[in-house]
Amino acid sequence: MMNKLLLGRYIPGNSLIHQLDPRAKLLGSFYFIIIIFFANNWQTYLLMFLFTLGAILLSEIPLSFFLRGVKPLIWLIIFTTALQVLFTQGGQLYFSWWIFSISEYGLINGAFIFCRFVLIICMSTLLTLTTAPLDLADAIEFLLRPLGYLKFPVHTVSLMLSIALRFVPTLMDETEKIMNAQRARGVDFGAGNIFDKMKAIVPLLIPLFVSSFNRAEQLANAMEARGYQGGEGRSKYRLLHWKMRDTITIVAFVLLTVLLILLRN
């Protein structure tokens, strides 16, 4: 299950999406998350799904592999959708008990919330799958550069974000190793009720915290040994180049917005 979490993982490739400037992908992903809230009927959500599917196909990442990456978050999506269904009223009433009710508008809004979550997760995961962590850090630093005039630590923040993204899959792999070691000693993480399962997870936390602190200390020592002193006065080894395909990508998002507005109720 830990290996199914794709957030923070990078899959090398030579597809069109891989070749895009990380600034274009980052801007496009944030813009997509914003405009998805303008979708309000099945036509607009179908348009967003087709656009996302097209981006996934262009990335040349297998769709089945991509869908498996959504599974670890499916319970969060279902929980949020259930809250929307049970507490939204309007239209024809199908079921009512105490403060809970299932109505026509509740089912419609629940379906829209489900689609919205899936689309956001897919687009965000696509960003990390096709963008190297260092490239993503450079893009974040470039886009936050105007805040540097306000004495905002742009380089430090971008470095923290890139390291956090990079260590998400590392921590997941470390957790998997600890769980396998515990299973070899007779621990059954799936036995008992939900409270027993929670108690079984507690022994994972201490070795995971110790491992995380050790990795952080090793990383800090490695950075100091290489003379790292922050972003002040540093030159760039990796230079970002904005090309025509990046401009076309932004234009595609603009056209998507126009179609979205035309198809809205």
Buried (B, 14 or more C-beta within 10 A) or exposed (E): EBEBBBBBBBBEBEBBBBEBBBBBBBBBBBBBBEBBEEBBEEBBBEBBBEBBEEBBEBBBBEEEEBEBBBEBBEEEBEEBBBEBBBEBEEEEEEEEEEEEBBBBBBBBBBBBBBBBBBBBBBBBBBBBBBBBBBBBBBBBBBBBEEEEEEEEBBBEBBBEBBEEBBBBBBBBEBBEBBBEEBEEEEBEBEEEEEEEEEEBEEBBEEBBEEBBEEBEEEEEEEEEEEEEEEBEEEEEEEEBEEEEEBEEBBEBBEEBBEBBEEBEE
